[in-house]
Every structure is written in structure tokens, then in C-alpha cells.
């Protein structure tokens, strides 16, 4: 039995605005960089974190150096409902006297660690190694979130192991190369409204009628269905994958005061393979249209009724699936100029090719269609689909470093980071928008071998409007789609600390 009114078995995307950079990139790769809002980091060599920003700069280090640190992100997010329409056409314009909530503060706190080692080999060569998280996000709405049919929990975790080498071409120019060995793991969940509340719902009488034998209607007289509201099941998909990418970089000392840095990172194509499953996998009922051959005087063809999702048992076993994700290539250009003996200006821009993210799919990896795939009511092989149509972005930043004395270096910075998400395709799972950074920090030298960096950053986002529907693979709105409209408000604080030790 096909449930045309059933909300899709999964909604979409692994990305949310909790990543401190736009999309699902993470900027948090060093406390020294955070102090300048990451302005000019590919042109400044201060510690071993240059392994991430521009490996070519490793040739400027005089001694082997180890950098270890972490950033703590304290973000908040809230949602204000305009309207929610479920899959049976029931509309809620207020959360009062409804079974739903605003989702609460859906952005948990997070810790992002990083570690780097770099060493000169001789006057021409240097080598290094970094361990860090290039991508990630973590959001979790309350279970009765009004938009739970589109998004509940999202976890994206990555860890990268980057060996890198640098070569000094001449006194002014050095080149760098690194491998991006990356592991990514993801988990997505959503609430499933298999029986959306419908005031026109009609229940079949005489569930024991022999004429209904084999149709699975024996439980349809249960009074719970008459007033069913809210979500009655939960869907989850998880998977992981390893991929290999690369990075290229160049550092050019134009003169004794001005340095230009350029760094490129390649895209990587992940397929997060795992399982899709319902929390309640047996006895699953759904809303559907009455067929023409039901022998009942109270139900006519076209009326909404409730029946087991497979027409007999209501069994929805787990299904093998994969989530394709392409991480974007990026190009960073950085500039650093020593204005005086104490004051340095830093600036930069990063282009990110987010346009590779056209849509987000959850696909079956099994040879025959499973029940979850059939419930999604999409093209063969699709369990979930969402239109993204992201666009390329440019983030710009400017900052300054001031050498107060031999032991204290003060930092500050400002950044403007564009969101790749367009207004037409913004979703509850990805309510991303443009953001601005204000940062300040310092470096304190404890002795000639040991120093520490600390930074504080505040991010503020533009309020974000969402108008989301379930869509077919071709981008059209699904028949019987639910709809969510409302406004998101978000901001974030980040505290970063790192320790630098010269060996």
C-alpha cells in the first residue's frame, strides 16, 4: 500500500550553522589564529600551526616546535514559529495548546582540539604533521520540536591527519605540499509523522469483520488514532568513510616588511556508509487514502484511514544506506605587513567552492527496495533528498598584532563570512546565514622555549527565515508535503587556548 500522505522517511542534510565557519567548515585550528579572526594566517609564521594554514612557511622555523590546543564553542540557537502544516493539511500558527515546542536551545557546546609538530630539516627543507578537525557540526532539537519532521539531531565529526613538507625555492619564496588523510562520521535523525493529525480522519469500524481478513485492519478501532497528534516514530541514519585529499601552498617575502601567503585545499568525495532505521520498527501504522474495495459503509474511497505501512504487518526493518558528501575546494590568500617595529597588519580572504553541494541525498545500498525506501516515496534507490543549491562564498578578515614588550603580543581581528545557503532553500537542518566575527587575544612568552596563546571570539548571525517543504528528487514540492515557516536567531562565543613548545 503506498502512503502518498506519509512524510518522507528522512529529511536532510548533515550541515548546520553551528560550524563556526559557513557551511560545515571549522575555522578553529589555532588560538593564535583566533585572536585575529584568522586574518592573514597563511602569511604569518609564529608556531607549528603553520602546518595547517600554509606548510610552505615551515622553512622559517628555527627549531622543532610542538603546538597543542583547543577551542571551546558556546553557541545558542532559538526558533520562532510562523506556521507549521503537517502532511494531512492541519496547520498550527501557534505553539500554545499544541503538542509541539520551539525545539529549545538546539546547539550544544563543543570542544575542538588540534595539535601540530614542525621541524626544519636543513636550510632548504622542513617537515611537519598536524591533527585537527576540518569539518564538523552538532545540533539537537527537543523531541517535540515543531519542525522535527525536517530535523532532529545532526552530528558530523571529522579528524584529519596531515603530513606536510616545505621547500625553500630561494631567499624570498618557499613552497609547501600536504596530504589530507581524513575520517568523517555522521549521524542524522528526524521525527517521523506517519499518522499526522487530521480532523477529517475516518476509522474503519468492525475491525474483526472477516471481509477485512489479510488487510491488517484488526487494530484500526483503537481510539488512540482518533486524536493522534505530534510525532509517533523516529528515524536515524549513520555512517562513516575515509578519504584522501591534498593541499598546496606558497609563501613570498616581497620585502623585509611584507609577506604574501597562498594556500589551496582540494575537494574530497565521501560516502558515509551505514544503516537507516526506525526507532519503532514493528507495528508501524500510517495515514493513507482508503482503497475502493473496502467493504464499509462509513468509509468511502479517498477518505483518510489508518493502515499498516506495508498493508499487513507494519514491519520496517533497518536498511543499508549511504550519504554522499563532497567537501569543497578552497583558496586562501593572506597578507601581512610590518607597519612599525611593534605593529603588524594582517588581512586575507578565503574562497570556498560550496557550489559542489547541489543537493543532499540518502541512498539505499541494498539490491532490492527496503520498506524505509518505499516509505520515502522518492525515485528508486533514494531514501531521502533535499535541495541545497549552495553557492560559492568569500570570507574576508582584517586584524593587527601589537608587540607590547618582549613577553606580550596583543591581537585583534574582524571577519565577515558569507553563508552558502540561499533564502529559497534554507532548511531547519541548515538554517545558516551570514555571520561576523569580533576577536581579541594575546601571546605570552613564559621563557625562550615555552609560550601560550589565548583568544576570545564573538560571532553574531543575521536572523534567518525558513520556509521548508519536502521535495521530490527533481526539486518539485512533494504531494502532501508538510511545511515549516519561522525565524531562527543564533550567536556564539569561542574561547581558544594553545601551548607552544620549542624542542
C-alpha positions, 0 to 999 in steps of 0.5 A, a space after each residue: 500500500 503506498 502512503 502518498 500522505 506519509 512524510 518522507 522517511 528522512 529529511 536532510 542534510 548533515 550541515 548546520 550553522 553551528 560550524 563556526 565557519 559557513 557551511 560545515 567548515 571549522 575555522 578553529 585550528 589555532 588560538 593564535 589564529 583566533 585572536 585575529 579572526 584568522 586574518 592573514 594566517 597563511 602569511 604569518 609564521 609564529 608556531 607549528 600551526 603553520 602546518 595547517 594554514 600554509 606548510 610552505 612557511 615551515 622553512 622559517 622555523 628555527 627549531 622543532 616546535 610542538 603546538 597543542 590546543 583547543 577551542 571551546 564553542 558556546 553557541 545558542 540557537 532559538 526558533 520562532 514559529 510562523 506556521 507549521 502544516 503537517 502532511 494531512 493539511 492541519 496547520 498550527 500558527 501557534 505553539 500554545 495548546 499544541 503538542 509541539 515546542 520551539 525545539 529549545 536551545 538546539 546547539 550544544 557546546 563543543 570542544 575542538 582540539 588540534 595539535 601540530 609538530 614542525 621541524 626544519 630539516 636543513 636550510 632548504 627543507 622542513 617537515 611537519 604533521 598536524 591533527 585537527 578537525 576540518 569539518 564538523 557540526 552538532 545540533 539537537 532539537 527537543 523531541 517535540 520540536 515543531 519542525 522535527 519532521 525536517 530535523 532532529 539531531 545532526 552530528 558530523 565529526 571529522 579528524 584529519 591527519 596531515 603530513 606536510 613538507 616545505 621547500 625553500 625555492 630561494 631567499 624570498 619564496 618557499 613552497 609547501 605540499 600536504 596530504 589530507 588523510 581524513 575520517 568523517 562520521 555522521 549521524 542524522 535523525 528526524 521525527 517521523 509523522 506517519 499518522 499526522 493529525 487530521 480532523 477529517 480522519 475516518 476509522 474503519 469500524 468492525 475491525 474483526 469483520 472477516 471481509 477485512 481478513 489479510 488487510 491488517 485492519 484488526 487494530 484500526 478501532 483503537 481510539 488512540 488514532 482518533 486524536 493522534 497528534 505530534 510525532 509517533 516514530 523516529 528515524 536515524 541514519 549513520 555512517 562513516 568513510 575515509 578519504 584522501 585529499 591534498 593541499 598546496 601552498 606558497 609563501 613570498 617575502 616581497 620585502 623585509 616588511 611584507 609577506 604574501 601567503 597562498 594556500 589551496 585545499 582540494 575537494 574530497 568525495 565521501 560516502 558515509 556508509 551505514 544503516 537507516 532505521 526506525 526507532 519503532 520498527 514493528 507495528 508501524 501504522 500510517 495515514 493513507 487514502 482508503 482503497 475502493 474495495 473496502 467493504 464499509 459503509 462509513 468509509 468511502 474511497 479517498 477518505 483518510 484511514 489508518 493502515 499498516 505501512 506495508 498493508 499487513 504487518 507494519 514491519 520496517 526493518 533497518 536498511 543499508 544506506 549511504 550519504 554522499 558528501 563532497 567537501 569543497 575546494 578552497 583558496 586562501 590568500 593572506 597578507 601581512 605587513 610590518 607597519 612599525 617595529 611593534 605593529 603588524 597588519 594582517 588581512 586575507 580572504 578565503 574562497 570556498 567552492 560550496 557550489 559542489 553541494 547541489 543537493 543532499 541525498 540518502 541512498 539505499 545500498 541494498 539490491 532490492 527496495 527496503 520498506 524505509 525506501 518505499 516509505 520515502 516515496 522518492 525515485 528508486 534507490 533514494 531514501 531521502 533528498 533535499 535541495 541545497 543549491 549552495 553557492 560559492 562564498 568569500 570570507 574576508 578578515 582584517 586584524 593587527 598584532 601589537 608587540 607590547 614588550 618582549 613577553 606580550 603580543 596583543 591581537 585583534 581581528 574582524 571577519 565577515 563570512 558569507 553563508 552558502 545557503 540561499 533564502 529559497 532553500 534554507 532548511 531547519 537542518 541548515 538554517 545558516 546565514 551570514 555571520 561576523 566575527 569580533 576577536 581579541 587575544 594575546 601571546 605570552 612568552 613564559 621563557 625562550 622555549 615555552 609560550 601560550 596563546 589565548 583568544 576570545 571570539 564573538 560571532 553574531 548571525 543575521 536572523 534567518 527565515 525558513 520556509 521548508 517543504 519536502 521535495 521530490 528528487 527533481 526539486 518539485 514540492 512533494 504531494 502532501 508535503 508538510 511545511 515549516 515557516 519561522 525565524 531562527 536567531 543564533 550567536 556564539 562565543 569561542 574561547 581558544 587556548 594553545 601551548 607552544 613548545 620549542 624542542 
